[in-house]
């Protein structure tokens, strides 16, 4: 008999782990669709919210850390971590919102976000 269909302790454990896994995957997808408007772990949203401001993704290929520092005008500093386990960095975040945010997508690759003008 299959362990999933078994009535013993091992069958109950395997069945409960599979149910928990299905719930986690479902809730993760629902959360990402609600918060980021994207179901994928690796994709980056077209807009993000930070410091009470919306930032839109700049339509350009990924840039290196050197190009990010040049664009921002100074050293980058991590300002928050996203649910997709990649940090969002900015140039010297202070009490004012930074103009640019950078999302790390590789070892030395960033996606640029620009503060929207409301």
QUIWO-V788366 format. One line per field, one symbol per residue. ss: DSSP state (a for helix, b for strand, c for the rest). burial: # if it has 16 or more other C-alpha atoms within 10 Angstrom, else .. Layout:
ss->???
burial->???
This chain:
ss->ccccccccaaaaaaaaaaaaaaaaaaaaaaaaaaacccccccccccbbbbccbbbbbcccccbcaaaaaaaacccbbbbbbcccccbbbbbccccccccbbbbbbbccbbbbbbbccc
burial->..............#............##..#...####....##.##......###....####..#...#...#..#......########...##.######...#######...
